[in-house]
Amino acid sequence: MNLSTRILIGLGLGLIGGVLVSGNYFTLPAFFSALPAWVEPIGKMWVNAIRMVVIPLLMSLLITSIAGQKNTTTVAKLSAQTIGLFVVMIIASSLYTLMFAPPLLSFLHIDASASQSLLSSSGAASVSNTELPPFSSWLIGLIPSNPIKAAADNAVLPLMIFTGLLSMSLLKIETQKREVIVSFFDALKEALFVLIGWIMAVAPFGIFALVFPLAATLGVSAITLLGSFILIACGLIVGMTLLLYLFASFIGRIPLKSFVRAVIPVQIIGFGTRSSLASLPATIAATETLGVPSKISGVVLPFAVTMFKFASPIARTTGTYFIANLYGIDLSVWQMVIIAFTIGLFSFYSPGIPSGGLLIMTPVYASLGLPIEGIGILIAVDLIVDMFITASNVTANVTAAVIMTRFDGKKLNPIETK
């Protein structure tokens, strides 16, 4: 039984077991009611094990990929093409939402007076009191005054900027000295891959330990909370994720079956952890399986996990349209276009605070006269929607690596797994 199947079984058992424990469908001994609390630390330990290797792995990938090149022109070209591809994919994501979200939401007949009951249970009042870091602070923070502190604080994007600049500076020193540093990080990368292999071997248990207490806490009733929005938003995300399969297959010229097999473990881990960073080891393994050269994945994937949030515009734009419907606000076509592309642009900037991706939409709501309190409703269901967002994001990361390989003129030769 391969790892993908075992991870899928772990996910299924966690969901089913958690719902059964939460639903009181039959009398259970007291031990079972306490089981989620005992299982939860195991899941957190597994995620911590993944996070433990992410920072040194990202640095090793960038340094070996960039400093291992013969000149800075190749690196600059690959980086520019990667960022350009991200922008094109975000535009496609925004257009897709603009086309399909309004018609689907139009089928909902929402009583605006019902919003008060939703607000009372969503904690929306706290949204207006939340301090959102100004854009200028975020921009200044991109250049870390202390890279070691940035690593300790998990400020990944500033750390990657420092690492990228350091890697390019290595191209300007003596070859012998550069090779010493590159060899060190190459050896570190290989050791981390061994460690990642050990961590991934217990992934089915880690996924089970993450999902089981979550399902036990939420139960079926929470899954149906604001079910109309959840169904539409998650359905749109799934639809766009399926389109990614076609992009990878036709543009990347890779067998669809091979791509599907490679990304399943990444999607399940992304779904369970709700973190593209925590999914990075599995993402790297998927690109290796698909035959993506390390010099390409080593540049594309660090950029992807730090700044590329492919599915966020789908969920956030759909949520904004939903809030407008909920409060009986009619949006013009032009306003819907502004919302879609503004949120798409904002997806590249997400402050490191809880529900930061939602809170950055506050200026959009204020400028269009939408109730800012409505963001609280979206935060209430963000836990569920974010699972689908992350699963789609990590799929987009693999897709981007595949497409960039074809842009580089390389042919992909997937490794068939049993």
N, C-alpha and C positions, 0 to 999 in steps of 0.2 A: 504494500500500500504506500503510494507516494505521499510526500509532505502536503501537497495541496489537498488531497482527500482527507488526511488526518486533521488538518486545520479546519476544513469545512465541517467535519464531524464534531470537533471541539466547539465550534460556533453554534451548531444546531443543538447540541446537548446543553450548552449554557443557556440558550434562549428558552428551550422547552422546560428545562429544570427550573429556571428562575420564575417563569410564568406559573408553573405548577405550585411552587412554594408560595408565591404571592397570592394566588387565587383562592386559597382555602377550598379547593375542590373536594378534598377529603381530609379527614382528621390525620394530622401528622404529629409524631412525637416532638417534644420541645426541642430536641436536638436539631431537627430540620429547620426550624424557624431561626435558629442561631447560626445555621450553616453559612449564609451569605457573608456574615461578619467575619467568619473564619477564613473564607475563601478569598475575600477581597484583597488582603495584604499580598497574597501570592501573585495576583495579577499586577499589582503595583510594583512588586519586586521585579517581575519580568520586564515591565516597561522601563524601570530604572536601569536594568541590565542593558537594554537597547540604547537608552539615552547615554549610558556610560561610554559607549564606543562612537557615538555620532560625531562629537566635536573633533577628536583626533582623526577620525576617518575622513571627515570633510576636508580638513587641512591636508591630509596625506594625498587625497585624490587631486586636489587643486595643484599642489606643489609638483607632484609627479607628472601630472598631465600638462601643465604649463611649462615648468622648467625643463621638462623632458623634450620640448620642441626645440627646433634649431634656430628659430627666430621669433620675434614678437609679432610679426605680421600675420603669421598663421594663427596665433592665439587670438589676436585682436579680431581677425576675420570670423573665426568660430564664435567668439563671444558676441559680436555684433549680430551675426546671423541667428544665434540662439535667442537673444533678446527680441529681435525682429519677429521670429517665429512665435514667441510668447504673446507679443502684441497682436499679431494676426489671429491667434487662437482665442484671445480674450475678446476681440471684436466679433469673431464668429459666435462665441458664447453669448455675447450681448444681443446680437441680431436674432439669434435663435430664440432667446427669451422674449424679445420684443414681438416676435411673430406669433408665438404660441401661448404665452402666459395670459395676455388679456382675453383671448377667445375662451380659454378654459375657465378662467375666473368669472366670465360673464354668465356662465351657467349657474353660478351660486346666487341664491337669493338671501342676502344677509340683512338681518334687522340691525340697524345701527345702534339701537338701544341696548342690544346684547353686549356691546363693547364694555360697558361698565362692569359687568360680572366677570368678564375676561380680565380686565385691568386689575380687579381686586385680588385675583388669584395669580397674577403674573409678576407682581412686584414692579410694575411699570413706573410707579411714582419715583423710584430711586434712579431712573434713567437721567432725569434732568439734574440730579444732584451729583452725577458721576463726573469726575474731572477727566477730560479727554486731553491727552498731551497735544500741544500745538504742533502744527506741521513743521514749523521752523526748528523746534527742539528735535523732532525726529530726523530732519535733514542734517542738522549739526552732528547728531549722534552717529551718523553713518561713518564718520571718521573717528574711530575710537582713540581716545587719549591714552588708554591703557588696554592693549589687546588681551592681556592675560585676564584682566577684570571682565572684559567683554565675553571671554570664554566661560569664566566662572558664572556670569550672569545669564548665560545662554542667549546673548545678543548675537545671533548667528549672522545676520546680514553685515553688520560692521566688521565682525571677525573675518568673514569671507572677503570683504573688500581689502582688509589688511593682508590676508593671505594671498589674494590675487596680485596685489602690488608687490609683495615680497617675492612671489614666484617670478614675476616679470623682471624684477631687479636681478634675480639670479642669472638671467640670460646675459647680463652685462658683465659678469665677473669671469675669472679664468675658468676654463672648462674643467680642469682637474678639481678645483675647489667646489664648483657647482655639482659635479658628479658625486662628491662626498655627501652633500646635503640631500641630493635626490635619492641616493642609495639608502640613506638612513630612513627617509620617509617611505621609500618603496618597501623596505623590510618591515617597517611599522605597519604599513598597509596590509602586507601579507599576513602578519601576526594577527591583526584585527579581523581579517577574513576568517582565520581559524576560530577565533573567539566568537565571531558572529555565527559560524556554523554550529557551535555548541548551543548558543542562545536559540537559534532557529530550530534546533532539534527538539526543544521543549515548547515550541510555539503552540501546539494544540492545547497543552495544559494552560499556557499563559492566556490564550484567547478565551478558553472556558472560564478561567478565574476572573477575567475582566467582564465578560458578558453575563455570567450567572448572577452576581449581586445586582447588576444594573437592571436585569429583567425582573429580579425579585422585588426591587424597589419600585420600578415603574408599573409593572403589571399590565394587564390589557387595558384598563381604564385610561391610563396616562397615554398609551399609544393612540387611543381614539380622541384625545384632547385636540380640539381644532383639527379634526381629521381631514376636513376638506382641504385646508391649506397644506397640511403635511403630505397628503396624497398627491396633490398637484405639483408641489415643489419637488418632492422626491421623484415623482414620475418624470418630470422634465429633466432632472439630473440623470436619471437612468437612461432616458432617451438619448441625451447628448453623449453619454458614456458609450452607448452602443454605436453611435456615429464615429467615435474615436477608433473603434475596431476597424471600421471601414477606411478611415484615414490611414491607419497604420498598415493595413493590408494593401491598399491601392497605391498610396504615395510611397510607403516604405517598401513595397513589393515583397511582402512577407506573408507566408501562409496564415490565413485567419485562425486556423486551428492551433498553430504554434503560438500565436500571440495570446489567444484566450487562455491557453494552458499556463503561459508564463506569468500573466498578470493576476490570476486568481489568488495566489497566496498574498500578493501585495494588497489587493483589494480587501481581503478579509482582515488583514492586520490593520490596514487603514481604517476600516469600518469599526474594528474593536477598540483601537487606541485613539482614534480621532486626531491623529498627528502624522503629518507627512514626514516629519523628522524621524519619528519612531519607526516609520515604514521604510526608511532609507536603506537599511541592510537588505531587506527583501526586494526593494526596487533595483538595487545594484545587481542582485542575483538574477532578477528577471532580465535585465539588459544583457548580462553575460550569457544567459540561456539563449537569447535572441541573436547573439553574435555581434552586439554593439562593441566597437573597439573601446578600450579603456581610456584612450586619449580623448575620446568624444564624451563618453559617459562621465568622465572625471571633470569635465567642464560644465556639461549640460545639467547634470543632476544637482550639484551644489547651488547653481543659479535657480533651478526649479524649486527646490524645497525652501528657499529663502524668500523668493519674490513672486513665484508663479502660482496663482490660486484660480485655476481654470473654472471650477464650478461655483465659486462664490458669487459671481454676478448673477447666475441663474437663480439661486436661492434668495439672494438679497433683493434683486429686482422684483421677483415674483412676490416676495413678502411685502414690498412697498406698494405694489398694485393691490395686494390683498387688504392692506391697512386702509387704503383709499376707499375701497369698496365697503369695508367694515364701517367706516364713518360716513358713508354716503357722499363721498367727494368724487366728482366726475373729473377725470384727467383728460386733457386734450391729447391728440396724437403727438403733438410737439412736446408736451410735457412728458409723455411716456418715453419718447426718444431720448430726451435729456436725462431722465432717470436711468435708463438702460446704460447709456454710454458714460455717464458720470460715475455710476457704481462700478462699471467695468474699469475705469481709470483708477478709482479708489482701491480696487482690489490689490494693486501693487503696494499700497501703504496700509498696513494693519498693525496698530500699536500692540505691544505685548501685555495687554490687560484682558481680563475675562470678557468675552463677547465683543472684543475690540473691532472685529469685522462688521458688527452691527452698529456699534456706537459711532463709527466714523461717518455713518449716514445721517447723523444729526443735522449737519448743515444743509444737506439735500432736503430733508423734511421741512426745515425752517424756511428755506427759500421758496418752497412750493406750497406752503401753508398746510402741510400735513401735520397731524398731531404727533409730537415727539413721543408722547406717552405710548403710542402704538408700537414703538420699538420694544417696549417691555413685553408686549404680547409675543413678538417674535423671539425674544430671549427665552420666554417660557417654554417654547418648543424647539429651541435651537439645539438641544442635546440630540434629538432624533435626527433632525435635518443635517446636522454637522457630520453625522456618521456617513451619510450618503455623499456629502460634499467632499470629505476626505478620500473616500473610496474612488470618486471620480477624479480628484486632483492627482492622486498617485498614478491612476491610469493615464492621465494626460502627461505626466512626467515621463513615463515609459514611452508613450507615443512620440513625444518630442525628441527623445534620444534616438528612436528608430528613424524618424524623418531626417534628423540632422545627419545621421549616418549616410542616408541616400544623397543628401545635399553635398556631402563630402566625397561622393563618387564611389563609396564602398558598397559591396554586396553583402547582404546579411545571410548568414548560414546558421539557422537556429539549431540548437542541440536538442534532439528529441529526448524527452524524459519519459520514463516508464511509470 
